[in-house]
Amino acid sequence: MIKNLRIIQKKGSRLTSQRRKILETLTHYPQSVREIKTSLKRKGINTDKTTIYRNLDFLTGLNIVDRTQFKGKGARYELVDGDNHHHHLVCDNCNEVSDISMDEKSLLKNVAQKTKFAVKSHSLEFYGLCVNCQTKDA
């Protein structure tokens, strides 16, 4: 959290109480604006969705927050975890999202060799059924 505060201050921006509360609410798990709003409300903080979106856009612009979207569903936000780049497993049944870290250097090298494409960034999500939903279908 302190690192994020320094980034905001370096950019000459204020760390408003709303930004601080949103940062405290965010985790390294992707959350929708509705989930963030609900979490804030549980903490006694009443704020509208527009304010949350505006602050998330600001934090995304500073590379403090990542915005992801799964299969055309609403955007989800999570804290950037430094050099710990990760991908997501998304359950098609219950919509549970979990992180998966992987060594992707060889994949990116293969893409570059086969296509001569200079990859600057990427996102990779895996869709299927989580363990709980697999046992329900069995």
Secondary structure as GFF3:
##gff-version 3
##sequence-region A 1 138
A	DSSP	alpha_helix	2	10	.	.	.	ID=ss1
A	DSSP	alpha_helix	17	25	.	.	.	ID=ss2
A	DSSP	alpha_helix	33	42	.	.	.	ID=ss3
A	DSSP	alpha_helix	49	61	.	.	.	ID=ss4
A	DSSP	beta_strand	65	69	.	.	.	ID=ss5
A	DSSP	beta_strand	75	79	.	.	.	ID=ss6
A	DSSP	beta_strand	87	91	.	.	.	ID=ss7
A	DSSP	beta_strand	97	100	.	.	.	ID=ss8
A	DSSP	alpha_helix	105	115	.	.	.	ID=ss9
A	DSSP	beta_strand	125	128	.	.	.	ID=ss10
A	DSSP	alpha_helix	131	137	.	.	.	ID=ss11
###
